[in-house]
């Protein structure tokens, strides 16, 4: 079993990703130096690195930016340890995960954009990666 060491800053996360090459790297967007600022450099150095965002941010912009950067999961803080372990296991096996409340929030935001007349086909504006995440998040796992 690998030992782990928490990263206090985005710079620490870069160093840990480089030196230890963990199977999964959990990143908080609000960490000093900004979690978003660590994601792209980590994935540039190692495109196979599996990153899951574990954060309190419920901002649609944060979710979209993280997914577009290549993270494999977006999990809200407050999740139970058993659920987090299940999510990490699924992500480790190749699945992409977005917290259900965030999936619903994103869909509502897209629907609101459509109603306002700014975008006529909100699903059509999604990137391939965003569509994949939306499809995977909407699959009933029960």
C-alpha positions as CSV (number, residue, x, y, z in Angstrom):
1,X,0.0,0.0,0.0
2,X,1.3,3.4,-1.0
3,X,1.6,6.1,1.7
4,X,0.1,9.4,1.0
5,X,1.0,12.9,1.9
6,X,-1.4,15.9,1.6
7,X,-0.4,18.8,-0.5
8,X,-0.8,22.2,1.1
9,X,-0.5,24.2,-2.1
10,X,-0.9,23.8,-5.9
11,X,2.9,23.7,-6.1
12,X,3.0,20.8,-3.6
13,X,0.4,19.0,-5.7
14,X,2.6,19.3,-8.8
15,X,5.6,18.0,-6.9
16,X,3.6,15.1,-5.4
17,X,2.2,14.2,-8.8
18,X,5.7,14.2,-10.3
19,X,7.6,12.5,-7.5
20,X,5.1,9.9,-6.3
21,X,2.8,9.4,-9.3
22,X,-0.3,8.4,-7.3
23,X,-3.0,6.4,-8.9
24,X,-5.5,9.1,-8.1
25,X,-4.8,12.6,-7.1
26,X,-7.5,14.5,-5.1
27,X,-7.3,18.3,-5.6
28,X,-9.3,21.0,-3.9
29,X,-10.0,24.0,-6.1
30,X,-9.6,26.4,-3.1
31,X,-6.1,25.2,-2.1
32,X,-3.5,27.9,-1.9
33,X,-2.2,28.6,-5.4
34,X,-5.5,27.4,-6.8
35,X,-6.4,23.8,-7.7
36,X,-7.2,24.8,-11.2
37,X,-3.7,26.1,-11.6
38,X,-2.3,22.6,-10.7
39,X,-4.5,20.5,-12.9
40,X,-3.3,21.4,-16.4
41,X,0.4,21.3,-15.6
42,X,0.0,17.9,-13.9
43,X,-1.9,16.5,-16.9
44,X,0.6,18.1,-19.3
45,X,3.4,16.2,-17.6
46,X,1.5,13.0,-17.3
47,X,-1.7,12.7,-19.4
48,X,-2.6,9.4,-17.7
49,X,-2.7,10.9,-14.2
50,X,-6.2,10.5,-12.7
51,X,-7.4,13.6,-11.0
52,X,-10.5,14.0,-8.9
53,X,-11.6,17.4,-7.7
54,X,-12.8,17.3,-4.0
55,X,-14.2,20.7,-3.3
56,X,-16.9,22.8,-1.8
57,X,-17.4,24.8,-5.0
58,X,-20.8,24.3,-6.6
59,X,-20.0,26.7,-9.4
60,X,-21.0,25.5,-12.9
61,X,-18.0,27.3,-14.3
62,X,-15.7,25.4,-11.9
63,X,-17.2,22.1,-12.9
64,X,-16.9,22.8,-16.6
65,X,-13.4,24.2,-16.3
66,X,-12.3,21.1,-14.3
67,X,-13.9,18.7,-16.8
68,X,-12.5,20.5,-19.8
69,X,-9.0,20.4,-18.1
70,X,-9.3,16.6,-18.0
71,X,-10.3,15.7,-14.4
72,X,-12.0,12.3,-14.0
73,X,-14.3,13.3,-11.2
74,X,-15.9,16.3,-9.4
75,X,-17.0,15.5,-5.9
76,X,-18.4,17.9,-3.3
77,X,-17.0,18.0,0.2
78,X,-19.2,16.6,2.8
79,X,-19.5,13.2,1.0
80,X,-19.2,10.2,3.3
81,X,-16.0,8.2,3.3
82,X,-17.7,5.1,2.0
83,X,-19.3,6.9,-0.9
84,X,-16.0,8.6,-1.7
85,X,-14.2,5.3,-1.7
86,X,-16.8,3.9,-4.1
87,X,-16.4,6.9,-6.4
88,X,-12.6,6.7,-6.4
89,X,-12.8,3.0,-7.1
90,X,-15.1,3.6,-10.1
91,X,-12.9,6.4,-11.4
92,X,-9.8,4.2,-11.0
93,X,-11.6,1.7,-13.3
94,X,-12.1,4.3,-16.0
95,X,-15.5,5.9,-15.1
96,X,-16.0,9.7,-14.9
97,X,-18.0,11.0,-12.0
98,X,-19.8,14.3,-11.3
99,X,-21.8,14.7,-8.1
100,X,-25.5,14.2,-8.9
101,X,-26.5,17.6,-7.6
102,X,-23.9,19.2,-9.8
103,X,-25.1,17.2,-12.8
104,X,-28.6,18.5,-12.2
105,X,-27.3,22.0,-11.6
106,X,-25.5,21.9,-15.0
107,X,-28.6,20.7,-16.8
108,X,-30.7,23.4,-15.2
109,X,-28.2,26.0,-16.2
110,X,-28.1,24.8,-19.8
111,X,-31.9,24.7,-19.9
112,X,-32.0,28.3,-18.5
113,X,-29.6,29.4,-21.2
114,X,-31.9,27.9,-23.8
115,X,-35.0,29.6,-22.4
116,X,-33.3,33.0,-22.4
117,X,-32.7,32.7,-26.1
118,X,-28.9,33.0,-25.9
119,X,-28.3,29.4,-27.1
120,X,-30.9,27.5,-29.1
121,X,-29.3,24.1,-28.6
122,X,-27.5,23.9,-25.3
123,X,-26.5,20.3,-25.7
124,X,-25.0,21.2,-29.1
125,X,-22.7,23.7,-27.4
126,X,-21.1,21.0,-25.2
127,X,-17.6,19.7,-26.0
128,X,-17.3,16.0,-26.6
129,X,-15.8,15.6,-23.1
130,X,-18.7,17.5,-21.5
131,X,-21.2,15.3,-23.4
132,X,-19.4,12.2,-22.2
133,X,-19.5,13.4,-18.6
134,X,-23.1,14.3,-18.8
135,X,-24.0,10.9,-20.3
136,X,-22.0,9.0,-17.6
137,X,-23.5,11.2,-14.8
138,X,-27.0,10.5,-16.0
139,X,-26.7,6.7,-16.2
140,X,-28.7,5.0,-13.4
141,X,-26.2,2.9,-11.5
142,X,-28.9,1.4,-9.3
